[in-house]
Amino acid sequence: TSHGLPHRSARLSDVQRVIPVHHPTYGLRDPDAKTLVWWDYRQAASIIHGEIPDTPVEDEFPEAEYWEPKDADEFLYYLNADPTKLALDTECPLEYELRETWWGWSACTIPGTGLAIRRSRPDFDTFTQALGHHLEVADPLIVLQNGWALDMDVFRRLGIRFNRIWDTMVASFFLRIEPQALKVAARRHCGMTMTDYNDVIGDVAFEKQMTFLMEVADRAEFKTKNEPRLVYENDGNVRLYTPQPVAQRAASIINDWAEDPSTDLYKRWRNVDKELRRLVERTIGPMPVATLDDVPVEKAIRYAGRDPDATLRLHNALVPRIEQARLTERLQLDLDILPYFEEIGRAHV
């Protein structure tokens, strides 16, 4: 995440810098990494020769403010502070089967700030309508991070579509040398320290999911031996398959977690045979998931508001990089077809 950029070190004086670079042999082992290695050493040489500043990237807005507006008028007043571009984000699981658990959306038009709108608010629809009206009147450039995979789908469900889109993940991909994850890229280009989503809700999610698995493992009706059934493979072959009792599968997941606490309980459960999961869901419901509604409101709003702030700041940092690489027109071609990718992805769910 820090390659090719100057950094300070507590072991060095204030005027000395550390420039992390990839090892040259990395480009020899992996031909796709040649550009990355070449850029690192060119960047280091330019810093040493004084051609570009050796100032480490720092957060320009260390006291950033994130809040929930009291009404739609305050929200629109904020949006009109800069009606030319607007960063948007949604707090929603990537998995389509969990989309209905989404928490809300957030917006940023002034770097160092962000507004969060909870779905649980009684006036949530009023804010959504205000956003739609603003988009029709101002027609701002909408800045997203991996928007076609998630955000565009959520806003489409709300009846909101975008005319002009700029996606920071797509731009990072075009540059080839940049990380595409928002939190890593924002740290690299904007000096922003961001909290991971799992660190915000991780304890709550773990408690819910572990309680669910323990109930599955303990209930007598889930310990019954399953009847064998035919399974048709993709290659045309047919085999006889006798799945383990679902209680045994749940106990196995718990035991694996005991040996490795990094085990993702939800992903492991999703790998259990579908028929067995349906049996459980008909009896006690699906495995629960945690959302930002499960953490203190102030903590949730700060987390949600920071994402579009990072997206907007990252956009401002990447635009000149894209122009310098002469990729503006080529990038725009891909940005123009993002809505079609979103529709194709939705059609195959």
C-alpha positions in Angstrom: 0.0 0.0 0.0 2.9 2.4 0.5 5.2 1.5 -2.4 6.8 4.3 -4.4 5.7 7.0 -1.8 8.0 8.8 0.7 7.4 8.1 4.3 8.8 9.3 7.6 10.4 7.0 10.1 10.9 7.5 13.9 14.4 6.1 13.4 15.4 8.9 11.0 15.7 12.7 11.2 12.9 14.9 10.1 14.5 15.6 6.7 15.2 11.9 5.9 12.6 9.8 4.1 12.0 6.1 3.4 10.8 5.1 0.0 9.4 1.5 -0.1 9.8 -0.2 -3.4 9.1 -3.7 -4.8 12.1 -6.0 -5.1 13.4 -6.0 -8.8 13.0 -9.8 -9.0 9.3 -9.4 -8.4 9.0 -8.2 -12.0 11.0 -11.1 -13.3 8.9 -13.7 -11.5 5.6 -12.1 -12.5 5.6 -10.4 -15.9 2.4 -8.5 -15.0 4.3 -6.8 -12.2 7.0 -5.2 -14.4 5.1 -2.0 -14.7 4.7 -1.8 -11.0 8.4 -2.4 -10.3 9.4 0.1 -13.0 7.2 2.8 -11.6 8.5 2.3 -8.1 12.1 2.9 -9.1 11.3 5.8 -11.4 9.3 7.4 -8.6 12.1 6.9 -6.1 14.6 8.4 -8.6 12.4 11.4 -9.1 12.0 12.0 -5.4 15.8 11.7 -4.8 16.5 14.2 -7.7 14.0 16.7 -6.3 11.8 16.4 -9.4 8.7 15.7 -7.2 8.2 16.6 -3.5 9.5 14.3 -0.8 6.6 15.3 1.5 4.8 12.3 2.8 1.0 12.2 2.2 -0.9 13.4 5.2 -4.6 13.7 5.9 -5.6 17.2 4.8 -8.7 17.0 7.0 -7.7 15.3 10.3 -10.7 16.8 12.0 -13.2 15.6 9.4 -16.9 15.9 10.4 -19.6 13.4 9.6 -23.2 13.8 10.7 -26.8 13.0 10.0 -28.8 16.0 8.7 -31.9 16.9 10.7 -34.1 17.4 7.7 -34.2 17.5 3.9 -33.6 21.2 3.8 -30.3 20.9 5.6 -29.4 18.0 3.3 -30.1 20.0 0.1 -28.2 23.0 1.5 -25.2 20.8 1.9 -25.5 19.3 -1.6 -25.6 22.7 -3.2 -22.3 23.7 -1.6 -20.8 22.2 -4.7 -23.4 21.0 -7.2 -20.9 19.9 -9.8 -19.9 16.5 -8.2 -21.2 14.2 -5.5 -19.7 11.1 -4.0 -22.3 8.5 -2.9 -22.0 5.2 -1.0 -24.3 2.6 0.4 -23.9 0.4 3.4 -25.0 -2.9 2.1 -23.7 -6.5 1.9 -22.2 -7.5 -1.5 -24.2 -10.8 -1.4 -27.5 -10.4 -3.4 -29.4 -12.6 -0.9 -28.5 -10.1 1.8 -29.3 -6.8 -0.1 -32.5 -6.3 1.9 -30.5 -5.9 5.1 -28.8 -2.6 3.9 -28.4 0.1 6.4 -28.6 3.3 4.4 -26.6 5.6 2.1 -24.2 8.5 2.6 -23.0 11.5 0.5 -20.1 13.9 0.3 -19.7 17.0 -1.8 -17.2 18.8 0.4 -13.9 17.0 1.2 -13.5 16.5 4.9 -17.3 16.0 5.5 -20.0 13.5 4.9 -23.7 13.0 5.6 -25.2 9.6 6.5 -28.9 8.8 6.0 -30.2 5.8 7.9 -32.8 3.6 6.3 -34.5 3.3 9.7 -35.4 7.0 9.8 -39.1 7.7 9.5 -38.3 10.4 6.9 -35.9 8.3 4.9 -38.0 8.4 1.8 -38.0 12.2 2.0 -34.2 12.3 1.9 -34.2 9.9 -1.0 -36.7 12.1 -2.9 -34.6 15.1 -2.2 -31.5 13.4 -3.6 -33.4 12.4 -6.7 -34.6 16.0 -7.2 -31.1 17.3 -6.7 -29.7 14.9 -9.4 -32.4 16.1 -11.9 -31.8 19.8 -11.3 -28.0 19.9 -10.8 -26.9 16.8 -12.8 -23.7 16.5 -10.8 -20.9 14.0 -11.7 -21.6 11.0 -9.4 -18.4 9.6 -7.9 -18.6 6.0 -6.7 -16.2 3.2 -5.5 -17.0 -0.1 -7.3 -20.4 1.3 -7.9 -21.6 -1.1 -10.6 -21.2 -4.1 -8.2 -23.3 -2.6 -5.4 -24.3 1.0 -5.1 -26.0 1.4 -8.5 -28.2 -1.6 -7.7 -29.3 -0.2 -4.3 -30.0 3.3 -5.7 -31.9 1.7 -8.7 -34.2 0.0 -6.2 -34.9 3.4 -4.7 -35.8 4.7 -8.2 -32.6 6.8 -8.6 -30.4 6.5 -11.7 -27.2 8.4 -12.6 -26.4 10.3 -15.8 -22.7 10.7 -15.3 -20.5 8.3 -13.3 -16.8 8.3 -12.3 -15.7 5.2 -10.5 -12.5 5.3 -8.4 -11.9 1.6 -8.5 -12.1 1.5 -12.3 -9.7 4.4 -12.5 -7.2 2.6 -10.1 -7.4 -0.4 -12.3 -6.6 1.6 -15.4 -3.4 3.0 -13.7 -2.3 -0.6 -13.1 0.1 0.4 -10.2 -2.6 1.4 -7.7 -4.5 -0.7 -5.1 -8.2 -0.8 -5.9 -9.7 -1.2 -2.4 -11.0 2.1 -1.1 -9.4 2.1 2.3 -6.0 1.2 1.0 -6.1 3.7 -1.8 -7.4 6.5 0.5 -4.5 5.8 2.9 -2.0 5.9 0.0 -3.2 9.0 -1.8 -5.0 11.0 0.9 -3.3 9.9 4.1 -6.7 8.8 5.5 -6.8 6.2 8.2 -10.1 4.2 7.9 -11.8 1.6 10.0 -12.6 -1.8 8.4 -16.3 -2.7 8.4 -15.6 -6.0 10.2 -13.9 -4.1 13.0 -17.0 -2.0 13.4 -19.6 -4.8 13.6 -17.3 -7.9 13.9 -18.1 -8.7 17.6 -21.8 -8.4 17.1 -21.8 -10.5 13.9 -19.7 -13.1 15.6 -22.0 -13.4 18.6 -25.1 -13.7 16.4 -23.6 -16.3 14.1 -21.9 -18.4 16.8 -25.2 -18.5 18.7 -27.0 -19.7 15.5 -24.4 -22.5 14.8 -24.6 -23.7 18.4 -28.3 -24.0 18.2 -28.1 -25.9 14.9 -25.5 -28.3 16.5 -27.6 -28.9 19.6 -31.1 -29.4 18.1 -32.1 -33.1 17.8 -34.0 -32.7 14.5 -30.8 -31.6 12.8 -28.9 -34.7 13.9 -31.0 -37.0 11.8 -29.1 -39.0 9.2 -29.8 -37.8 5.7 -31.0 -40.0 2.9 -28.7 -40.5 -0.1 -29.5 -38.6 -3.3 -28.3 -38.4 -6.9 -26.0 -35.4 -7.8 -25.5 -34.4 -11.4 -22.0 -33.1 -12.1 -21.2 -30.4 -14.6 -19.3 -33.0 -16.7 -22.5 -35.1 -17.1 -21.6 -37.7 -14.6 -24.0 -38.8 -11.8 -23.0 -39.8 -8.3 -24.7 -40.9 -5.1 -24.3 -38.4 -2.3 -25.2 -38.8 1.4 -24.7 -35.4 3.1 -23.6 -35.3 6.8 -26.3 -34.3 9.3 -26.5 -30.5 9.4 -25.8 -30.5 13.1 -22.5 -32.2 12.4 -21.6 -29.6 9.8 -22.4 -26.8 12.2 -20.2 -28.5 14.9 -17.4 -28.8 12.4 -17.5 -25.1 11.7 -17.4 -24.3 15.4 -14.4 -26.6 15.9 -12.6 -25.0 13.0 -13.1 -21.6 14.5 -11.7 -22.9 17.8 -8.5 -23.9 16.0 -8.4 -20.8 13.8 -10.3 -17.7 15.1 -10.0 -16.0 11.7 -12.5 -18.5 10.3 -15.4 -16.7 8.6 -18.5 -18.3 10.1 -20.9 -16.9 7.5 -18.9 -18.0 4.5 -18.4 -21.4 6.0 -22.1 -21.8 6.6 -22.9 -20.7 3.0 -20.7 -23.6 1.8 -23.0 -26.1 3.5 -25.3 -28.1 1.2 -28.2 -25.9 0.1 -30.8 -28.5 1.0 -29.5 -28.8 4.5 -29.5 -25.0 4.9 -33.1 -24.8 3.7 -34.0 -27.4 6.3 -32.5 -25.2 9.0 -34.0 -22.0 7.6 -37.5 -23.4 7.6 -37.1 -24.2 11.3 -35.2 -21.4 12.9 -34.6 -19.0 10.0 -31.4 -18.0 8.1 -28.0 -17.3 9.7 -28.3 -13.7 11.1 -26.0 -11.0 9.9 -25.0 -7.8 11.7 -25.5 -4.3 10.3 -24.6 -0.8 11.4 -27.9 -0.8 13.3 -26.3 -3.1 15.8 -23.6 -0.5 16.8 -24.1 2.9 18.5 -25.6 5.4 16.1 -22.7 7.9 16.4 -20.2 5.2 15.5 -22.3 4.0 12.5 -22.7 7.5 11.1 -19.0 8.3 11.4 -18.2 5.0 9.6 -20.8 5.5 6.8 -20.0 9.2 6.3 -16.3 8.6 5.9 -16.6 6.3 2.9 -18.0 8.9 0.4 -15.5 11.5 1.8 -12.7 9.1 1.0 -14.2 8.4 -2.4 -14.4 12.1 -3.3 -10.9 12.8 -2.1 -9.5 9.8 -4.0 -11.3 11.0 -7.2 -9.6 14.4 -6.8 -6.2 12.7 -6.4 -6.6 10.2 -9.3 -8.0 12.6 -12.0 -4.6 14.3 -12.6 -2.9 10.8 -12.6 -5.3 9.7 -15.3 -4.7 12.8 -17.3 -0.9 12.5 -17.0 -1.1 8.9 -18.2 -3.3 10.0 -21.2 -6.1 7.6 -20.2 -8.9 10.1 -19.8 -10.8 9.2 -23.0 -10.1 5.5 -22.7 -11.4 5.5 -19.1 -14.5 7.4 -20.1 -15.4 4.7 -22.5 -15.5 2.2 -19.8 -17.3 4.5 -17.4 -20.0 5.0 -19.9 -20.9 1.3 -20.1 -20.9 0.7 -16.3 -24.7 0.9 -16.2 -24.9 -1.9 -18.7 -22.5 -4.0 -16.6 -24.7 -3.5 -13.6 -27.8 -4.6 -15.6 -26.0 -7.7 -16.9 -24.8 -8.6 -13.4 -28.3 -8.2 -12.1 -29.8 -10.4 -14.9 -27.5 -13.3 -13.9 -28.3 -13.4 -10.2 
